[in-house]
Amino acid sequence: MQDPWQRFYQPPASPLARLGLVLLGIGVLALSFFVGVIFLAIAAGAAIIGFVVLTVRRWLGVTGKRRRDDGLVDVEYRVVHRQRKRDD
């Protein structure tokens, strides 16, 4: 029984071409690893900076003094009296 994968891909017969493909594969894997490390470093750096900023804000008390929300609404209004016209 023949392998169905060989219908789509046939490895090169030349040892030099095989070596080139192996080196290319190693290069792609190394590049992928380094790009992943760079993105991980950026994400970790952003998380650390955010943690430091939030910690400093908490220490300095810059949280913004807010009143407790008790459900009351302060409003101002004016009552306007309308007098009805009398037909007397």
Chimera marker file (.cmm) of the C-alpha trace (Angstrom):
<marker_set name="trace">
<marker id="1" x="0.000" y="0.000" z="0.000" r="1" g="1" b="0" radius="0.5"/>
<marker id="2" x="1.380" y="3.360" z="-1.003" r="1" g="1" b="0" radius="0.5"/>
<marker id="3" x="1.500" y="6.304" z="1.433" r="1" g="1" b="0" radius="0.5"/>
<marker id="4" x="-1.100" y="8.964" z="0.417" r="1" g="1" b="0" radius="0.5"/>
<marker id="5" x="1.280" y="11.730" z="1.533" r="1" g="1" b="0" radius="0.5"/>
<marker id="6" x="3.676" y="10.842" z="-1.271" r="1" g="1" b="0" radius="0.5"/>
<marker id="7" x="1.105" y="11.944" z="-3.847" r="1" g="1" b="0" radius="0.5"/>
<marker id="8" x="1.528" y="15.564" z="-2.656" r="1" g="1" b="0" radius="0.5"/>
<marker id="9" x="5.116" y="15.680" z="-1.440" r="1" g="1" b="0" radius="0.5"/>
<marker id="10" x="8.114" y="13.736" z="-2.587" r="1" g="1" b="0" radius="0.5"/>
<marker id="11" x="11.328" y="14.439" z="-0.701" r="1" g="1" b="0" radius="0.5"/>
<marker id="12" x="14.239" y="15.440" z="-2.874" r="1" g="1" b="0" radius="0.5"/>
<marker id="13" x="16.653" y="12.711" z="-3.827" r="1" g="1" b="0" radius="0.5"/>
<marker id="14" x="19.728" y="14.912" z="-3.566" r="1" g="1" b="0" radius="0.5"/>
<marker id="15" x="21.405" y="14.929" z="-0.113" r="1" g="1" b="0" radius="0.5"/>
<marker id="16" x="22.399" y="18.556" z="-0.623" r="1" g="1" b="0" radius="0.5"/>
<marker id="17" x="18.765" y="19.552" z="-1.193" r="1" g="1" b="0" radius="0.5"/>
<marker id="18" x="17.712" y="17.582" z="1.896" r="1" g="1" b="0" radius="0.5"/>
<marker id="19" x="20.370" y="19.357" z="3.960" r="1" g="1" b="0" radius="0.5"/>
<marker id="20" x="19.122" y="22.699" z="2.641" r="1" g="1" b="0" radius="0.5"/>
<marker id="21" x="15.542" y="21.844" z="3.627" r="1" g="1" b="0" radius="0.5"/>
<marker id="22" x="16.660" y="20.775" z="7.102" r="1" g="1" b="0" radius="0.5"/>
<marker id="23" x="18.591" y="24.027" z="7.551" r="1" g="1" b="0" radius="0.5"/>
<marker id="24" x="15.609" y="26.017" z="6.271" r="1" g="1" b="0" radius="0.5"/>
<marker id="25" x="13.314" y="24.233" z="8.731" r="1" g="1" b="0" radius="0.5"/>
<marker id="26" x="15.681" y="24.930" z="11.628" r="1" g="1" b="0" radius="0.5"/>
<marker id="27" x="15.873" y="28.587" z="10.578" r="1" g="1" b="0" radius="0.5"/>
<marker id="28" x="12.083" y="28.936" z="10.458" r="1" g="1" b="0" radius="0.5"/>
<marker id="29" x="11.743" y="27.325" z="13.888" r="1" g="1" b="0" radius="0.5"/>
<marker id="30" x="14.445" y="29.583" z="15.363" r="1" g="1" b="0" radius="0.5"/>
<marker id="31" x="12.844" y="32.694" z="13.879" r="1" g="1" b="0" radius="0.5"/>
<marker id="32" x="9.427" y="31.669" z="15.217" r="1" g="1" b="0" radius="0.5"/>
<marker id="33" x="10.936" y="31.102" z="18.660" r="1" g="1" b="0" radius="0.5"/>
<marker id="34" x="12.604" y="34.523" z="18.732" r="1" g="1" b="0" radius="0.5"/>
<marker id="35" x="9.487" y="36.331" z="17.523" r="1" g="1" b="0" radius="0.5"/>
<marker id="36" x="7.497" y="34.563" z="20.251" r="1" g="1" b="0" radius="0.5"/>
<marker id="37" x="10.068" y="35.560" z="22.876" r="1" g="1" b="0" radius="0.5"/>
<marker id="38" x="9.889" y="39.186" z="21.736" r="1" g="1" b="0" radius="0.5"/>
<marker id="39" x="6.077" y="39.262" z="21.963" r="1" g="1" b="0" radius="0.5"/>
<marker id="40" x="6.210" y="37.577" z="25.367" r="1" g="1" b="0" radius="0.5"/>
<marker id="41" x="8.731" y="40.155" z="26.591" r="1" g="1" b="0" radius="0.5"/>
<marker id="42" x="6.541" y="43.027" z="25.365" r="1" g="1" b="0" radius="0.5"/>
<marker id="43" x="3.452" y="41.580" z="27.067" r="1" g="1" b="0" radius="0.5"/>
<marker id="44" x="5.331" y="40.937" z="30.319" r="1" g="1" b="0" radius="0.5"/>
<marker id="45" x="6.795" y="44.449" z="30.243" r="1" g="1" b="0" radius="0.5"/>
<marker id="46" x="3.378" y="46.018" z="29.731" r="1" g="1" b="0" radius="0.5"/>
<marker id="47" x="1.953" y="43.967" z="32.616" r="1" g="1" b="0" radius="0.5"/>
<marker id="48" x="4.811" y="44.970" z="34.931" r="1" g="1" b="0" radius="0.5"/>
<marker id="49" x="4.499" y="48.655" z="34.020" r="1" g="1" b="0" radius="0.5"/>
<marker id="50" x="0.737" y="48.526" z="34.590" r="1" g="1" b="0" radius="0.5"/>
<marker id="51" x="1.223" y="46.846" z="37.963" r="1" g="1" b="0" radius="0.5"/>
<marker id="52" x="3.762" y="49.490" z="39.033" r="1" g="1" b="0" radius="0.5"/>
<marker id="53" x="1.505" y="52.354" z="37.919" r="1" g="1" b="0" radius="0.5"/>
<marker id="54" x="-1.508" y="50.942" z="39.768" r="1" g="1" b="0" radius="0.5"/>
<marker id="55" x="0.577" y="50.313" z="42.895" r="1" g="1" b="0" radius="0.5"/>
<marker id="56" x="1.983" y="53.849" z="42.912" r="1" g="1" b="0" radius="0.5"/>
<marker id="57" x="-1.508" y="55.320" z="42.406" r="1" g="1" b="0" radius="0.5"/>
<marker id="58" x="-2.781" y="53.298" z="45.344" r="1" g="1" b="0" radius="0.5"/>
<marker id="59" x="0.128" y="54.349" z="47.582" r="1" g="1" b="0" radius="0.5"/>
<marker id="60" x="-0.312" y="58.030" z="46.733" r="1" g="1" b="0" radius="0.5"/>
<marker id="61" x="-4.058" y="57.881" z="47.110" r="1" g="1" b="0" radius="0.5"/>
<marker id="62" x="-4.815" y="59.213" z="43.648" r="1" g="1" b="0" radius="0.5"/>
<marker id="63" x="-7.841" y="56.998" z="43.355" r="1" g="1" b="0" radius="0.5"/>
<marker id="64" x="-10.197" y="59.987" z="43.103" r="1" g="1" b="0" radius="0.5"/>
<marker id="65" x="-12.191" y="60.547" z="46.254" r="1" g="1" b="0" radius="0.5"/>
<marker id="66" x="-15.686" y="59.568" z="45.267" r="1" g="1" b="0" radius="0.5"/>
<marker id="67" x="-18.768" y="59.843" z="47.399" r="1" g="1" b="0" radius="0.5"/>
<marker id="68" x="-20.659" y="56.751" z="48.282" r="1" g="1" b="0" radius="0.5"/>
<marker id="69" x="-23.527" y="56.185" z="45.932" r="1" g="1" b="0" radius="0.5"/>
<marker id="70" x="-26.594" y="56.209" z="48.160" r="1" g="1" b="0" radius="0.5"/>
<marker id="71" x="-29.106" y="56.472" z="45.336" r="1" g="1" b="0" radius="0.5"/>
<marker id="72" x="-30.030" y="60.094" z="46.011" r="1" g="1" b="0" radius="0.5"/>
<marker id="73" x="-30.003" y="62.637" z="43.238" r="1" g="1" b="0" radius="0.5"/>
<marker id="74" x="-29.466" y="66.327" z="43.976" r="1" g="1" b="0" radius="0.5"/>
<marker id="75" x="-31.737" y="68.491" z="41.861" r="1" g="1" b="0" radius="0.5"/>
<marker id="76" x="-32.915" y="72.083" z="41.749" r="1" g="1" b="0" radius="0.5"/>
<marker id="77" x="-36.294" y="73.043" z="40.471" r="1" g="1" b="0" radius="0.5"/>
<marker id="78" x="-38.637" y="76.006" z="40.318" r="1" g="1" b="0" radius="0.5"/>
<marker id="79" x="-42.395" y="75.796" z="40.646" r="1" g="1" b="0" radius="0.5"/>
<marker id="80" x="-44.244" y="77.856" z="38.087" r="1" g="1" b="0" radius="0.5"/>
<marker id="81" x="-47.842" y="78.719" z="39.016" r="1" g="1" b="0" radius="0.5"/>
<marker id="82" x="-50.208" y="79.325" z="36.187" r="1" g="1" b="0" radius="0.5"/>
<marker id="83" x="-53.313" y="81.267" z="36.904" r="1" g="1" b="0" radius="0.5"/>
<marker id="84" x="-56.420" y="80.304" z="35.018" r="1" g="1" b="0" radius="0.5"/>
<marker id="85" x="-58.318" y="82.996" z="33.281" r="1" g="1" b="0" radius="0.5"/>
<marker id="86" x="-61.788" y="83.477" z="34.656" r="1" g="1" b="0" radius="0.5"/>
<marker id="87" x="-64.608" y="84.436" z="32.398" r="1" g="1" b="0" radius="0.5"/>
<marker id="88" x="-66.311" y="86.455" z="35.159" r="1" g="1" b="0" radius="0.5"/>
<link id1="1" id2="2" r="1" g="1" b="0" radius="0.2"/>
<link id1="2" id2="3" r="1" g="1" b="0" radius="0.2"/>
<link id1="3" id2="4" r="1" g="1" b="0" radius="0.2"/>
<link id1="4" id2="5" r="1" g="1" b="0" radius="0.2"/>
<link id1="5" id2="6" r="1" g="1" b="0" radius="0.2"/>
<link id1="6" id2="7" r="1" g="1" b="0" radius="0.2"/>
<link id1="7" id2="8" r="1" g="1" b="0" radius="0.2"/>
<link id1="8" id2="9" r="1" g="1" b="0" radius="0.2"/>
<link id1="9" id2="10" r="1" g="1" b="0" radius="0.2"/>
<link id1="10" id2="11" r="1" g="1" b="0" radius="0.2"/>
<link id1="11" id2="12" r="1" g="1" b="0" radius="0.2"/>
<link id1="12" id2="13" r="1" g="1" b="0" radius="0.2"/>
<link id1="13" id2="14" r="1" g="1" b="0" radius="0.2"/>
<link id1="14" id2="15" r="1" g="1" b="0" radius="0.2"/>
<link id1="15" id2="16" r="1" g="1" b="0" radius="0.2"/>
<link id1="16" id2="17" r="1" g="1" b="0" radius="0.2"/>
<link id1="17" id2="18" r="1" g="1" b="0" radius="0.2"/>
<link id1="18" id2="19" r="1" g="1" b="0" radius="0.2"/>
<link id1="19" id2="20" r="1" g="1" b="0" radius="0.2"/>
<link id1="20" id2="21" r="1" g="1" b="0" radius="0.2"/>
<link id1="21" id2="22" r="1" g="1" b="0" radius="0.2"/>
<link id1="22" id2="23" r="1" g="1" b="0" radius="0.2"/>
<link id1="23" id2="24" r="1" g="1" b="0" radius="0.2"/>
<link id1="24" id2="25" r="1" g="1" b="0" radius="0.2"/>
<link id1="25" id2="26" r="1" g="1" b="0" radius="0.2"/>
<link id1="26" id2="27" r="1" g="1" b="0" radius="0.2"/>
<link id1="27" id2="28" r="1" g="1" b="0" radius="0.2"/>
<link id1="28" id2="29" r="1" g="1" b="0" radius="0.2"/>
<link id1="29" id2="30" r="1" g="1" b="0" radius="0.2"/>
<link id1="30" id2="31" r="1" g="1" b="0" radius="0.2"/>
<link id1="31" id2="32" r="1" g="1" b="0" radius="0.2"/>
<link id1="32" id2="33" r="1" g="1" b="0" radius="0.2"/>
<link id1="33" id2="34" r="1" g="1" b="0" radius="0.2"/>
<link id1="34" id2="35" r="1" g="1" b="0" radius="0.2"/>
<link id1="35" id2="36" r="1" g="1" b="0" radius="0.2"/>
<link id1="36" id2="37" r="1" g="1" b="0" radius="0.2"/>
<link id1="37" id2="38" r="1" g="1" b="0" radius="0.2"/>
<link id1="38" id2="39" r="1" g="1" b="0" radius="0.2"/>
<link id1="39" id2="40" r="1" g="1" b="0" radius="0.2"/>
<link id1="40" id2="41" r="1" g="1" b="0" radius="0.2"/>
<link id1="41" id2="42" r="1" g="1" b="0" radius="0.2"/>
<link id1="42" id2="43" r="1" g="1" b="0" radius="0.2"/>
<link id1="43" id2="44" r="1" g="1" b="0" radius="0.2"/>
<link id1="44" id2="45" r="1" g="1" b="0" radius="0.2"/>
<link id1="45" id2="46" r="1" g="1" b="0" radius="0.2"/>
<link id1="46" id2="47" r="1" g="1" b="0" radius="0.2"/>
<link id1="47" id2="48" r="1" g="1" b="0" radius="0.2"/>
<link id1="48" id2="49" r="1" g="1" b="0" radius="0.2"/>
<link id1="49" id2="50" r="1" g="1" b="0" radius="0.2"/>
<link id1="50" id2="51" r="1" g="1" b="0" radius="0.2"/>
<link id1="51" id2="52" r="1" g="1" b="0" radius="0.2"/>
<link id1="52" id2="53" r="1" g="1" b="0" radius="0.2"/>
<link id1="53" id2="54" r="1" g="1" b="0" radius="0.2"/>
<link id1="54" id2="55" r="1" g="1" b="0" radius="0.2"/>
<link id1="55" id2="56" r="1" g="1" b="0" radius="0.2"/>
<link id1="56" id2="57" r="1" g="1" b="0" radius="0.2"/>
<link id1="57" id2="58" r="1" g="1" b="0" radius="0.2"/>
<link id1="58" id2="59" r="1" g="1" b="0" radius="0.2"/>
<link id1="59" id2="60" r="1" g="1" b="0" radius="0.2"/>
<link id1="60" id2="61" r="1" g="1" b="0" radius="0.2"/>
<link id1="61" id2="62" r="1" g="1" b="0" radius="0.2"/>
<link id1="62" id2="63" r="1" g="1" b="0" radius="0.2"/>
<link id1="63" id2="64" r="1" g="1" b="0" radius="0.2"/>
<link id1="64" id2="65" r="1" g="1" b="0" radius="0.2"/>
<link id1="65" id2="66" r="1" g="1" b="0" radius="0.2"/>
<link id1="66" id2="67" r="1" g="1" b="0" radius="0.2"/>
<link id1="67" id2="68" r="1" g="1" b="0" radius="0.2"/>
<link id1="68" id2="69" r="1" g="1" b="0" radius="0.2"/>
<link id1="69" id2="70" r="1" g="1" b="0" radius="0.2"/>
<link id1="70" id2="71" r="1" g="1" b="0" radius="0.2"/>
<link id1="71" id2="72" r="1" g="1" b="0" radius="0.2"/>
<link id1="72" id2="73" r="1" g="1" b="0" radius="0.2"/>
<link id1="73" id2="74" r="1" g="1" b="0" radius="0.2"/>
<link id1="74" id2="75" r="1" g="1" b="0" radius="0.2"/>
<link id1="75" id2="76" r="1" g="1" b="0" radius="0.2"/>
<link id1="76" id2="77" r="1" g="1" b="0" radius="0.2"/>
<link id1="77" id2="78" r="1" g="1" b="0" radius="0.2"/>
<link id1="78" id2="79" r="1" g="1" b="0" radius="0.2"/>
<link id1="79" id2="80" r="1" g="1" b="0" radius="0.2"/>
<link id1="80" id2="81" r="1" g="1" b="0" radius="0.2"/>
<link id1="81" id2="82" r="1" g="1" b="0" radius="0.2"/>
<link id1="82" id2="83" r="1" g="1" b="0" radius="0.2"/>
<link id1="83" id2="84" r="1" g="1" b="0" radius="0.2"/>
<link id1="84" id2="85" r="1" g="1" b="0" radius="0.2"/>
<link id1="85" id2="86" r="1" g="1" b="0" radius="0.2"/>
<link id1="86" id2="87" r="1" g="1" b="0" radius="0.2"/>
<link id1="87" id2="88" r="1" g="1" b="0" radius="0.2"/>
</marker_set>
